């Protein structure tokens, strides 16, 4: 990658005395990126920390699948952390730390909310907005299928990546750092992992619909920084199952329906139609 990075590890003791590690990447990419990464990795950590004592030290103390795991990370990163209530509550505190960048430039909470939700094609997956993010996943999955089937020579992968980037995102990647080498997954053998992110979006928004039904005042709680009821709901409905249930059974257990894309599509359409005044 073409930006300096270092890794910090936060070790947390939960109320059962189990030690959990939360890894975050500290980069010179600006506050919003760092804060978003912290939300994402915290979502993973909260899921792991939420397994009940009776599952600890057993093979059942694990996520139902990596797609369900990513549903929790992307829920905190995007559904909560890119929401208007979240920034309504956090923004006054943020201006205390960055008065020159925000107050002197007369940046309002609404301006900041719109900025963190800007829809703009990006070469880098982790920088992508919610609308175009799945295009990055489709690109990678299409290439993975060709690599595994033997129809794509690995030596030609950088060039084919650039072709797909032009087709899906309308962008030109000038270096492999902004292209085929930007992710760690293939280098560590995690072929087939990328769809977990897109499936995580579907799981996450379907779970969110049920969450909102059970906690009607969710937005007010988030704006007030009161996350305990939200965390308790997730612990009771998601975390406590560990991997005792298959993902298909877990989503039915939580929401009463099989996995579907309707809630995710409705979320994207409603949120960004309002942000961009699309009628």
Backbone as CSV, one residue per row, in Angstrom:
resi,resn,N_x,N_y,N_z,CA_x,CA_y,CA_z,C_x,C_y,C_z
1,UNK,0.843,-1.178,0.000,0.000,0.000,0.000,0.886,1.237,0.000
2,UNK,0.366,2.345,-0.525,1.189,3.520,-0.696,1.019,4.514,0.449
3,UNK,0.504,4.064,1.582,0.365,4.935,2.737,0.920,4.201,3.955
4,UNK,1.626,4.938,4.795,2.222,4.314,5.966,1.138,3.778,6.891
5,UNK,1.418,2.660,7.510,0.444,2.069,8.422,1.165,1.404,9.579
6,UNK,0.559,1.407,10.724,1.054,0.620,11.836,-0.143,0.062,12.584
7,UNK,0.040,-1.008,13.284,-1.055,-1.716,13.931,-0.953,-1.562,15.436
8,UNK,-2.041,-1.188,16.083,-2.107,-1.177,17.530,-3.075,-2.255,17.976
9,UNK,-2.794,-2.836,19.134,-3.644,-3.887,19.670,-4.165,-3.454,21.030
10,UNK,-5.482,-3.363,21.152,-6.116,-3.030,22.417,-6.602,-4.331,23.045
11,UNK,-6.100,-4.640,24.225,-6.496,-5.859,24.919,-7.543,-5.498,25.964
12,UNK,-8.704,-6.126,25.882,-9.832,-5.793,26.740,-10.195,-7.006,27.584
13,UNK,-10.443,-6.786,28.863,-10.972,-7.832,29.741,-12.476,-7.649,29.857
14,UNK,-13.245,-8.672,29.483,-14.692,-8.565,29.648,-15.064,-8.984,31.067
15,UNK,-16.361,-8.969,31.382,-16.776,-9.218,32.757,-16.594,-10.674,33.173
16,UNK,-16.275,-11.562,32.230,-15.920,-12.930,32.591,-14.406,-13.109,32.711
17,UNK,-13.667,-12.029,32.513,-12.226,-12.107,32.648,-11.519,-12.632,31.407
18,UNK,-12.225,-12.727,30.286,-11.584,-13.203,29.063,-10.919,-12.031,28.354
19,UNK,-9.767,-12.291,27.827,-9.014,-11.231,27.155,-9.285,-11.275,25.662
20,UNK,-9.632,-10.140,25.120,-9.967,-10.043,23.702,-9.116,-8.952,23.073
21,UNK,-8.665,-9.210,21.883,-7.820,-8.253,21.189,-8.594,-7.550,20.083
22,UNK,-8.497,-6.249,20.088,-9.094,-5.434,19.041,-7.969,-4.770,18.266
23,UNK,-7.864,-5.136,17.003,-6.802,-4.591,16.172,-7.338,-3.439,15.331
24,UNK,-6.621,-2.340,15.341,-6.991,-1.222,14.483,-5.751,-0.742,13.746
25,UNK,-5.944,-0.311,12.529,-4.848,0.226,11.733,-4.839,1.743,11.884
26,UNK,-3.696,2.272,12.285,-3.540,3.714,12.378,-2.807,4.191,11.127
27,UNK,-3.458,4.998,10.339,-2.886,5.461,9.078,-2.982,6.975,9.029
28,UNK,-2.275,7.549,8.091,-2.348,8.990,7.907,-3.475,9.308,6.924
29,UNK,-4.637,8.678,7.130,-5.758,8.847,6.207,-6.842,9.766,6.761
30,UNK,-6.624,10.341,7.939,-7.616,11.263,8.464,-8.521,10.632,9.507
31,UNK,-9.141,11.510,10.295,-9.934,11.067,11.439,-11.075,10.145,11.044
32,UNK,-11.850,10.515,10.015,-13.050,9.747,9.698,-12.703,8.317,9.342
33,UNK,-11.608,8.122,8.618,-11.199,6.762,8.266,-10.823,5.973,9.518
34,UNK,-10.014,6.592,10.387,-9.569,5.900,11.596,-10.768,5.536,12.467
35,UNK,-11.695,6.474,12.591,-12.859,6.240,13.442,-13.736,5.142,12.856
36,UNK,-13.833,5.091,11.529,-14.650,4.072,10.866,-14.004,2.686,11.025
37,UNK,-12.684,2.616,10.912,-11.987,1.350,11.115,-12.201,0.860,12.547
38,UNK,-12.124,1.772,13.509,-12.325,1.391,14.904,-13.731,0.842,15.119
39,UNK,-14.734,1.453,14.495,-16.113,0.946,14.620,-16.215,-0.457,14.024
40,UNK,-15.615,-0.638,12.856,-15.695,-1.928,12.175,-15.080,-3.034,13.026
41,UNK,-13.871,-2.818,13.494,-13.189,-3.851,14.268,-13.837,-4.033,15.642
42,UNK,-14.405,-2.971,16.187,-15.134,-3.102,17.450,-16.355,-3.994,17.277
43,UNK,-16.995,-3.923,16.112,-18.134,-4.793,15.854,-17.745,-6.260,15.905
44,UNK,-16.590,-6.585,15.323,-16.071,-7.956,15.418,-15.805,-8.332,16.875
45,UNK,-15.148,-7.419,17.592,-14.759,-7.712,18.971,-15.969,-7.901,19.876
46,UNK,-16.985,-7.057,19.714,-18.184,-7.174,20.547,-18.880,-8.512,20.317
47,UNK,-18.900,-8.968,19.080,-19.489,-10.270,18.770,-18.736,-11.375,19.516
48,UNK,-17.412,-11.357,19.411,-16.604,-12.383,20.074,-16.746,-12.318,21.593
49,UNK,-16.805,-11.107,22.132,-16.915,-10.948,23.579,-18.302,-11.318,24.100
50,UNK,-19.273,-11.412,23.185,-20.635,-11.678,23.597,-21.012,-13.139,23.703
51,UNK,-20.092,-14.042,23.362,-20.402,-15.462,23.501,-20.591,-15.786,24.979
52,UNK,-21.615,-16.544,25.338,-21.903,-16.811,26.755,-20.869,-17.722,27.396
53,UNK,-20.787,-17.699,28.734,-19.768,-18.491,29.442,-19.819,-19.976,29.112
54,UNK,-21.022,-20.513,28.902,-21.118,-21.952,28.672,-20.514,-22.381,27.335
55,UNK,-20.279,-21.425,26.450,-19.659,-21.764,25.166,-18.148,-21.548,25.168
56,UNK,-17.651,-20.820,26.161,-16.223,-20.497,26.193,-15.387,-21.775,26.234
57,UNK,-14.232,-21.710,25.602,-13.293,-22.835,25.546,-13.880,-24.027,24.809
58,UNK,-14.887,-23.780,23.976,-15.431,-24.846,23.137,-15.424,-24.378,21.693
59,UNK,-15.643,-25.302,20.772,-15.666,-24.952,19.350,-16.902,-24.140,18.989
60,UNK,-17.852,-24.016,19.899,-19.073,-23.250,19.630,-18.908,-21.765,19.926
61,UNK,-17.797,-21.397,20.547,-17.524,-19.986,20.820,-16.894,-19.352,19.592
62,UNK,-17.723,-19.203,18.571,-17.263,-18.651,17.298,-18.464,-18.045,16.591
63,UNK,-18.217,-17.247,15.572,-19.309,-16.682,14.812,-20.018,-17.749,13.994
64,UNK,-21.294,-17.504,13.711,-22.066,-18.462,12.921,-21.446,-18.653,11.544
65,UNK,-20.874,-17.606,11.003,-20.136,-17.635,9.736,-19.395,-16.321,9.645
66,UNK,-18.488,-16.208,8.703,-17.807,-14.929,8.538,-18.749,-13.878,7.972
67,UNK,-19.774,-14.292,7.241,-20.763,-13.324,6.763,-21.528,-12.725,7.933
68,UNK,-21.920,-13.565,8.903,-22.587,-13.040,10.098,-21.615,-12.166,10.891
69,UNK,-20.351,-12.588,10.958,-19.337,-11.771,11.641,-19.245,-10.400,10.978
70,UNK,-19.194,-10.376,9.651,-19.094,-9.091,8.951,-20.383,-8.283,9.082
71,UNK,-21.500,-8.954,9.318,-22.743,-8.199,9.547,-22.608,-7.336,10.793
72,UNK,-21.903,-7.848,11.794,-21.747,-7.093,13.026,-20.738,-5.966,12.873
73,UNK,-19.663,-6.207,12.167,-18.675,-5.149,11.964,-19.237,-4.039,11.080
74,UNK,-19.923,-4.409,10.014,-20.443,-3.405,9.096,-21.693,-2.709,9.663
75,UNK,-22.373,-3.352,10.576,-23.483,-2.700,11.266,-22.976,-1.493,12.063
76,UNK,-21.928,-1.716,12.869,-21.399,-0.612,13.664,-20.680,0.416,12.790
77,UNK,-19.994,-0.059,11.770,-19.276,0.863,10.891,-20.217,1.778,10.123
78,UNK,-21.277,1.204,9.557,-22.111,1.943,8.620,-23.501,2.275,9.133
79,UNK,-24.245,1.265,9.534,-25.643,1.494,9.922,-25.712,2.441,11.111
80,UNK,-24.864,2.220,12.090,-24.807,3.134,13.237,-23.851,4.290,12.958
81,UNK,-22.623,3.983,12.582,-21.572,4.990,12.517,-21.633,5.953,11.359
82,UNK,-22.459,5.679,10.360,-22.659,6.637,9.276,-24.082,7.202,9.306
83,UNK,-24.731,7.079,10.443,-26.113,7.557,10.564,-26.151,8.998,11.057
84,UNK,-27.237,9.680,10.756,-27.409,11.061,11.219,-27.476,11.139,12.743
85,UNK,-28.216,10.265,13.433,-28.245,10.346,14.903,-26.866,10.187,15.545
86,UNK,-26.047,9.296,14.981,-24.710,9.081,15.546,-23.900,10.371,15.513
87,UNK,-23.895,11.051,14.374,-23.099,12.271,14.258,-23.764,13.461,14.927
88,UNK,-25.071,13.422,15.051,-25.754,14.452,15.821,-25.263,14.449,17.265
89,UNK,-25.079,13.236,17.812,-24.606,13.141,19.182,-23.118,13.343,19.344
90,UNK,-22.331,12.859,18.399,-20.879,12.901,18.528,-20.267,14.221,18.086
91,UNK,-20.917,14.920,17.185,-20.285,16.076,16.549,-19.876,17.172,17.533
92,UNK,-20.706,17.539,18.517,-20.245,18.568,19.467,-18.939,18.183,20.151
93,UNK,-18.788,16.920,20.501,-17.552,16.460,21.115,-16.397,16.526,20.112
94,UNK,-16.679,16.210,18.881,-15.652,16.224,17.841,-15.101,17.630,17.637
95,UNK,-15.971,18.628,17.692,-15.516,20.010,17.489,-14.587,20.477,18.606
96,UNK,-14.682,19.850,19.774,-13.786,20.209,20.864,-12.347,19.789,20.540
97,UNK,-12.207,18.689,19.809,-10.884,18.191,19.462,-10.357,18.816,18.180
98,UNK,-11.261,19.236,17.288,-10.843,19.791,15.997,-11.538,21.129,15.733
99,UNK,-11.334,22.102,16.614,-12.028,23.384,16.432,-11.600,24.140,15.183
100,UNK,-10.305,24.073,14.871,-9.818,24.814,13.703,-10.382,24.237,12.413
101,UNK,-10.419,22.912,12.334,-10.882,22.269,11.108,-12.398,22.355,10.945
102,UNK,-13.132,22.423,12.039,-14.589,22.346,11.961,-15.276,23.661,12.291
103,UNK,-15.019,24.225,13.470,-15.728,25.434,13.886,-15.313,26.653,13.074
104,UNK,-14.004,26.831,12.907,-13.532,28.007,12.177,-13.941,27.971,10.714
105,UNK,-14.125,26.777,10.188,-14.562,26.643,8.801,-16.082,26.528,8.694
106,UNK,-16.750,26.661,9.837,-18.214,26.653,9.905,-18.816,25.384,9.303
107,UNK,-18.190,24.264,9.611,-18.705,22.966,9.188,-19.765,22.531,10.191
108,UNK,-20.974,22.307,9.732,-22.056,21.896,10.620,-22.098,20.377,10.748
109,UNK,-22.883,19.894,11.706,-23.065,18.452,11.855,-23.676,17.864,10.586
110,UNK,-24.592,18.599,9.969,-25.193,18.138,8.715,-24.180,18.052,7.599
111,UNK,-23.275,19.023,7.530,-22.209,18.993,6.523,-21.328,17.754,6.716
112,UNK,-20.994,17.487,7.975,-20.116,16.349,8.271,-20.807,15.038,7.934
113,UNK,-22.087,14.941,8.282,-22.859,13.734,7.978,-22.891,13.479,6.478
114,UNK,-23.128,14.533,5.698,-23.147,14.361,4.238,-21.766,13.970,3.712
115,UNK,-20.711,14.518,4.316,-19.352,14.214,3.862,-18.996,12.745,4.093
116,UNK,-19.369,12.187,5.246,-19.007,10.796,5.526,-19.881,9.826,4.741
117,UNK,-20.915,10.349,4.071,-21.779,9.502,3.247,-21.715,9.869,1.769
118,UNK,-20.655,10.562,1.369,-20.503,10.929,-0.040,-20.418,9.677,-0.910
119,UNK,-21.185,9.676,-1.981,-21.151,8.572,-2.940,-20.209,8.952,-4.073
120,UNK,-19.100,8.238,-4.148,-18.081,8.547,-5.141,-17.247,7.298,-5.378
121,UNK,-17.120,6.849,-6.628,-16.323,5.645,-6.895,-14.910,5.774,-6.348
122,UNK,-14.407,4.687,-5.795,-13.079,4.669,-5.200,-12.304,3.463,-5.702
123,UNK,-11.008,3.633,-5.893,-10.162,2.502,-6.270,-10.000,1.520,-5.113
124,UNK,-10.088,2.025,-3.885,-9.799,1.236,-2.693,-11.096,0.752,-2.050
125,UNK,-11.196,-0.549,-1.843,-12.421,-1.139,-1.279,-12.781,-0.542,0.071
126,UNK,-11.795,-0.434,0.977,-12.110,0.019,2.332,-12.475,1.494,2.381
127,UNK,-12.252,2.228,1.293,-12.667,3.620,1.218,-14.042,3.785,0.571
128,UNK,-14.615,2.693,0.089,-15.834,2.783,-0.721,-17.040,3.202,0.112
129,UNK,-17.949,3.915,-0.542,-19.217,4.266,0.097,-20.134,3.048,0.106
130,UNK,-21.245,3.162,0.838,-22.162,2.034,0.979,-22.818,1.636,-0.343
131,UNK,-23.017,2.592,-1.225,-23.717,2.315,-2.481,-22.845,1.496,-3.430
132,UNK,-21.585,1.881,-3.563,-20.703,1.223,-4.546,-19.872,0.089,-3.960
133,UNK,-19.948,-0.108,-2.651,-19.077,-1.092,-2.002,-19.219,-2.492,-2.619
134,UNK,-20.428,-2.916,-2.868,-20.634,-4.275,-3.361,-20.037,-4.488,-4.744
135,UNK,-19.825,-3.413,-5.507,-19.156,-3.559,-6.803,-17.722,-4.052,-6.611
136,UNK,-17.076,-3.606,-5.535,-15.724,-4.083,-5.229,-15.744,-5.580,-4.926
137,UNK,-16.803,-6.025,-4.269,-16.908,-7.441,-3.926,-17.175,-8.279,-5.179
138,UNK,-18.061,-7.801,-6.033,-18.364,-8.514,-7.276,-17.106,-8.651,-8.127
139,UNK,-16.337,-7.572,-8.227,-15.088,-7.590,-8.998,-14.169,-8.710,-8.501
140,UNK,-13.963,-8.759,-7.195,-13.057,-9.746,-6.618,-13.599,-11.166,-6.777
141,UNK,-14.886,-11.340,-6.585,-15.468,-12.670,-6.674,-15.396,-13.205,-8.102
142,UNK,-15.627,-12.338,-9.082,-15.526,-12.765,-10.475,-14.105,-13.226,-10.799
143,UNK,-13.116,-12.501,-10.291,-11.729,-12.884,-10.544,-11.357,-14.157,-9.790
144,UNK,-11.858,-14.306,-8.576,-11.588,-15.528,-7.816,-12.109,-16.765,-8.547
145,UNK,-13.294,-16.675,-9.080,-13.867,-17.816,-9.795,-12.993,-18.204,-10.984
146,UNK,-12.483,-17.202,-11.684,-11.638,-17.488,-12.841,-10.292,-18.080,-12.417
147,UNK,-9.742,-17.576,-11.317,-8.464,-18.106,-10.826,-8.609,-19.566,-10.402
148,UNK,-9.664,-19.853,-9.662,-9.843,-21.199,-9.131,-10.203,-22.191,-10.238
149,UNK,-10.953,-21.731,-11.224,-11.322,-22.625,-12.333,-10.181,-22.829,-13.318
150,UNK,-9.151,-21.991,-13.219,-8.017,-22.111,-14.114,-8.165,-21.366,-15.420
151,UNK,-9.223,-20.567,-15.550,-9.434,-19.807,-16.788,-8.686,-18.474,-16.798
152,UNK,-8.088,-18.115,-15.678,-7.311,-16.876,-15.602,-5.914,-17.198,-15.093
153,UNK,-4.911,-16.864,-15.892,-3.515,-17.038,-15.510,-3.177,-15.997,-14.441
154,UNK,-2.658,-16.408,-13.275,-2.328,-15.448,-12.216,-1.421,-14.321,-12.680
155,UNK,-0.550,-14.591,-13.652,0.342,-13.545,-14.142,-0.428,-12.428,-14.842
156,UNK,-1.617,-12.739,-15.341,-2.428,-11.737,-16.032,-3.403,-11.016,-15.093
157,UNK,-3.407,-11.416,-13.823,-4.376,-10.872,-12.871,-4.315,-9.350,-12.729
158,UNK,-3.121,-8.718,-12.620,-3.101,-7.257,-12.479,-3.788,-6.529,-13.635
159,UNK,-3.550,-7.002,-14.855,-4.161,-6.357,-16.014,-5.660,-6.572,-16.062
160,UNK,-6.104,-7.787,-15.747,-7.538,-8.068,-15.757,-8.229,-7.282,-14.646
161,UNK,-7.546,-7.143,-13.507,-8.095,-6.314,-12.422,-8.359,-4.902,-12.917
162,UNK,-7.393,-4.337,-13.646,-7.574,-2.966,-14.149,-8.749,-2.895,-15.120
163,UNK,-8.913,-3.936,-15.950,-10.047,-3.955,-16.879,-11.371,-3.972,-16.126
164,UNK,-11.470,-4.793,-15.099,-12.702,-4.887,-14.314,-12.964,-3.593,-13.549
165,UNK,-11.902,-2.941,-13.094,-12.052,-1.668,-12.387,-12.653,-0.619,-13.311
166,UNK,-12.196,-0.606,-14.554,-12.786,0.319,-15.524,-14.248,-0.025,-15.777
167,UNK,-14.555,-1.324,-15.893,-15.917,-1.748,-16.216,-16.888,-1.476,-15.072
168,UNK,-16.485,-1.827,-13.844,-17.405,-1.731,-12.710,-17.421,-0.356,-12.054
169,UNK,-16.262,0.305,-12.005,-16.152,1.543,-11.249,-15.845,2.765,-12.105
170,UNK,-15.491,2.535,-13.360,-15.186,3.664,-14.233,-13.902,4.381,-13.858
171,UNK,-12.966,3.659,-13.214,-11.734,4.263,-12.738,-10.522,3.541,-13.312
172,UNK,-9.386,4.224,-13.309,-8.124,3.658,-13.768,-7.185,3.513,-12.579
173,UNK,-6.721,2.305,-12.312,-5.734,2.104,-11.248,-4.352,2.152,-11.870
174,UNK,-3.560,3.124,-11.434,-2.248,3.334,-12.033,-1.190,2.398,-11.464
175,UNK,-1.385,1.931,-10.246,-0.408,1.040,-9.617,-1.127,-0.175,-9.052
176,UNK,-0.392,-1.251,-8.848,-0.972,-2.444,-8.234,-1.313,-2.210,-6.769
177,UNK,-0.662,-1.217,-6.146,-1.004,-0.879,-4.760,-2.443,-0.380,-4.668
178,UNK,-2.900,0.286,-5.704,-4.288,0.736,-5.771,-5.171,-0.277,-6.485
179,UNK,-4.579,-1.416,-6.836,-5.322,-2.426,-7.568,-5.264,-3.767,-6.884
180,UNK,-4.631,-4.722,-7.542,-4.708,-6.107,-7.123,-4.011,-6.385,-5.787
181,UNK,-3.100,-5.512,-5.362,-2.357,-5.753,-4.115,-2.917,-4.992,-2.913
182,UNK,-4.072,-4.375,-3.052,-4.582,-3.530,-1.966,-5.138,-4.323,-0.795
183,UNK,-5.547,-5.560,-0.992,-6.119,-6.382,0.070,-5.106,-7.404,0.572
184,UNK,-5.312,-7.878,1.805,-4.438,-8.905,2.360,-4.981,-10.313,2.118
185,UNK,-6.223,-10.435,1.695,-6.930,-11.719,1.733,-6.269,-12.803,0.887
186,UNK,-5.987,-12.508,-0.361,-5.429,-13.543,-1.232,-4.031,-13.932,-0.792
187,UNK,-3.253,-12.966,-0.299,-1.876,-13.269,0.104,-1.844,-14.210,1.300
188,UNK,-2.916,-14.231,2.102,-2.939,-15.147,3.249,-3.839,-16.352,2.995
189,UNK,-4.242,-16.522,1.722,-4.986,-17.715,1.343,-6.481,-17.653,1.535
190,UNK,-7.021,-16.473,1.822,-8.465,-16.358,2.093,-9.256,-16.155,0.799
191,UNK,-9.189,-17.128,-0.071,-9.994,-17.083,-1.295,-11.442,-17.421,-0.944
192,UNK,-12.360,-16.692,-1.535,-13.773,-16.911,-1.249,-14.299,-16.116,-0.071
193,UNK,-13.442,-15.293,0.558,-13.877,-14.530,1.730,-14.679,-13.294,1.355
194,UNK,-14.345,-12.643,0.265,-14.928,-11.336,-0.047,-16.456,-11.309,-0.053
195,UNK,-17.149,-12.322,-0.561,-18.620,-12.267,-0.513,-19.175,-12.151,0.903
196,UNK,-18.376,-12.502,1.920,-18.838,-12.362,3.304,-19.204,-10.921,3.623
197,UNK,-18.505,-9.969,3.018,-18.804,-8.563,3.271,-20.168,-8.178,2.692
198,UNK,-20.431,-8.596,1.462,-21.712,-8.268,0.831,-22.860,-8.996,1.534
199,UNK,-22.647,-10.272,1.861,-23.664,-11.004,2.615,-23.852,-10.385,3.994
200,UNK,-22.769,-9.893,4.579,-22.868,-9.225,5.870,-23.772,-8.015,5.821
201,UNK,-23.743,-7.280,4.715,-24.668,-6.152,4.551,-26.121,-6.623,4.598
202,UNK,-26.404,-7.744,3.934,-27.773,-8.264,3.905,-28.206,-8.727,5.287
203,UNK,-27.367,-9.531,5.943,-27.683,-9.972,7.300,-27.889,-8.764,8.224
204,UNK,-26.967,-7.807,8.135,-26.988,-6.677,9.049,-28.249,-5.844,8.947
205,UNK,-28.694,-5.563,7.738,-29.880,-4.726,7.577,-31.152,-5.488,7.891
206,UNK,-31.168,-6.781,7.643,-32.329,-7.579,8.017,-32.445,-7.649,9.549
207,UNK,-31.318,-7.805,10.216,-31.306,-7.794,11.680,-31.698,-6.413,12.198
208,UNK,-31.251,-5.362,11.518,-31.577,-4.004,11.946,-33.081,-3.753,11.923
209,UNK,-33.763,-4.289,10.933,-35.221,-4.104,10.881,-35.879,-4.658,12.132
210,UNK,-35.482,-5.863,12.552,-36.032,-6.453,13.770,-35.619,-5.655,14.998
211,UNK,-34.396,-5.190,15.012,-33.900,-4.374,16.111,-34.755,-3.120,16.275
212,UNK,-35.066,-2.456,15.182,-35.885,-1.240,15.246,-37.310,-1.537,15.698
213,UNK,-37.810,-2.687,15.336,-39.148,-3.069,15.811,-39.153,-3.235,17.330
214,UNK,-38.092,-3.805,17.865,-38.018,-4.069,19.296,-37.587,-2.855,20.109
215,UNK,-36.825,-1.952,19.487,-36.381,-0.723,20.163,-36.809,0.469,19.296
216,UNK,-38.068,0.895,19.404,-38.574,1.974,18.524,-37.801,3.282,18.660
217,UNK,-37.244,3.551,19.829,-36.521,4.800,20.035,-35.026,4.689,19.797
218,UNK,-34.634,3.801,18.910,-33.215,3.545,18.681,-32.447,4.803,18.298
219,UNK,-32.994,5.604,17.371,-32.276,6.789,16.901,-32.014,7.772,18.039
220,UNK,-32.985,7.940,18.912,-32.808,8.853,20.051,-31.732,8.343,20.995
221,UNK,-31.703,7.038,21.210,-30.674,6.454,22.067,-29.281,6.658,21.468
222,UNK,-29.153,6.435,20.159,-27.861,6.606,19.492,-27.415,8.058,19.570
223,UNK,-28.328,8.981,19.321,-27.981,10.408,19.382,-27.526,10.816,20.778
224,UNK,-28.089,10.170,21.792,-27.728,10.475,23.173,-26.500,9.702,23.641
225,UNK,-25.939,8.864,22.763,-24.779,8.075,23.136,-25.092,6.945,24.085
226,UNK,-26.351,6.530,24.105,-26.785,5.450,25.000,-26.857,4.145,24.191
227,UNK,-25.753,3.435,24.158,-25.646,2.236,23.329,-25.930,0.942,24.096
228,UNK,-26.119,1.041,25.402,-26.297,-0.174,26.196,-27.520,-0.984,25.764
229,UNK,-28.709,-0.359,25.569,-29.866,-1.163,25.129,-29.619,-1.857,23.793
230,UNK,-28.929,-1.177,22.885,-28.595,-1.754,21.587,-27.653,-2.953,21.764
231,UNK,-26.635,-2.782,22.580,-25.686,-3.866,22.819,-26.363,-5.049,23.494
232,UNK,-27.223,-4.785,24.445,-27.922,-5.864,25.146,-28.827,-6.638,24.193
233,UNK,-29.463,-5.925,23.263,-30.327,-6.596,22.284,-29.493,-7.509,21.391
234,UNK,-28.361,-7.020,20.923,-27.486,-7.841,20.075,-26.952,-9.044,20.844
235,UNK,-26.601,-8.835,22.110,-26.094,-9.941,22.926,-27.151,-11.034,23.076
236,UNK,-28.394,-10.627,23.273,-29.476,-11.589,23.478,-29.895,-12.276,22.190
237,UNK,-29.893,-11.545,21.086,-30.434,-12.085,19.843,-29.402,-12.608,18.868
238,UNK,-28.161,-12.155,18.969,-27.127,-12.556,18.010,-25.954,-13.249,18.701
239,UNK,-25.314,-12.537,19.634,-24.054,-13.019,20.191,-24.194,-14.354,20.913
240,UNK,-25.254,-14.518,21.687,-25.336,-15.661,22.602,-25.403,-17.009,21.891
241,UNK,-25.729,-16.985,20.618,-25.839,-18.248,19.895,-24.488,-18.797,19.462
242,UNK,-23.458,-17.951,19.445,-22.176,-18.417,18.935,-22.379,-19.058,17.578
243,UNK,-21.836,-20.261,17.390,-22.079,-20.964,16.130,-22.924,-22.216,16.363
244,UNK,-23.823,-22.136,17.354,-24.725,-23.265,17.596,-25.737,-23.430,16.470
245,UNK,-26.015,-22.335,15.754,-26.976,-22.380,14.657,-26.273,-22.095,13.341
246,UNK,-26.737,-22.737,12.286,-26.285,-22.386,10.943,-26.756,-20.959,10.629
247,UNK,-26.014,-20.228,9.790,-26.433,-18.858,9.467,-27.869,-18.767,8.967
248,UNK,-28.286,-19.719,8.125,-29.647,-19.696,7.596,-30.682,-19.879,8.697
249,UNK,-30.346,-20.667,9.717,-31.258,-20.853,10.846,-31.217,-19.656,11.795
250,UNK,-30.033,-19.084,11.954,-29.887,-17.944,12.859,-30.707,-16.753,12.389
251,UNK,-30.654,-16.434,11.093,-31.389,-15.263,10.606,-32.894,-15.474,10.730
252,UNK,-33.358,-16.714,10.559,-34.779,-17.005,10.769,-35.125,-16.882,12.248
253,UNK,-34.238,-17.337,13.106,-34.446,-17.240,14.549,-34.592,-15.780,14.978
254,UNK,-33.776,-14.913,14.401,-33.767,-13.506,14.792,-34.924,-12.735,14.162
255,UNK,-35.145,-12.944,12.864,-36.071,-12.081,12.120,-37.355,-12.765,11.679
256,UNK,-37.401,-14.106,11.727,-38.580,-14.831,11.267,-38.628,-15.015,9.765
257,UNK,-37.554,-14.629,9.055,-37.517,-14.750,7.599,-36.178,-15.303,7.149
258,UNK,-36.188,-15.933,5.978,-34.930,-16.317,5.341,-34.188,-15.062,4.893
259,UNK,-32.890,-15.216,4.666,-32.087,-14.081,4.220,-32.618,-13.557,2.892
260,UNK,-32.723,-12.234,2.788,-33.182,-11.593,1.553,-32.532,-10.213,1.438
261,UNK,-32.552,-9.601,0.255,-31.897,-8.298,0.068,-32.818,-7.100,0.273
262,UNK,-34.091,-7.307,0.564,-35.044,-6.196,0.555,-34.703,-5.103,1.573
263,UNK,-34.348,-5.491,2.780,-34.070,-4.482,3.804,-32.828,-3.665,3.463
264,UNK,-31.814,-4.325,2.913,-30.608,-3.594,2.512,-30.917,-2.613,1.387
265,UNK,-31.659,-3.064,0.382,-31.988,-2.185,-0.743,-32.852,-1.013,-0.297
266,UNK,-33.797,-1.275,0.589,-34.654,-0.199,1.095,-33.842,0.813,1.893
267,UNK,-32.912,0.306,2.685,-32.030,1.189,3.459,-31.220,2.096,2.538
268,UNK,-30.583,1.515,1.526,-29.766,2.294,0.598,-30.621,3.317,-0.151
269,UNK,-31.755,2.878,-0.672,-32.612,3.774,-1.455,-33.127,4.932,-0.610
270,UNK,-33.608,4.656,0.587,-34.187,5.707,1.426,-33.123,6.674,1.937
271,UNK,-32.006,6.126,2.394,-30.969,6.985,2.963,-30.370,7.912,1.919
272,UNK,-30.026,7.365,0.759,-29.299,8.183,-0.226,-30.241,9.013,-1.094
273,UNK,-31.490,8.612,-1.190,-32.461,9.482,-1.854,-32.644,10.754,-1.029
274,UNK,-32.669,10.612,0.289,-32.799,11.785,1.152,-31.530,12.632,1.114
275,UNK,-30.377,11.996,1.142,-29.119,12.748,1.141,-28.916,13.522,-0.152
276,UNK,-29.305,12.931,-1.268,-29.073,13.566,-2.567,-30.344,14.167,-3.170
277,UNK,-31.381,14.256,-2.345,-32.639,14.866,-2.772,-33.141,14.270,-4.087
278,UNK,-33.170,12.945,-4.118,-33.656,12.225,-5.293,-35.125,11.899,-5.083
279,UNK,-35.948,12.331,-5.995,-37.400,12.149,-5.857,-37.911,11.156,-6.901
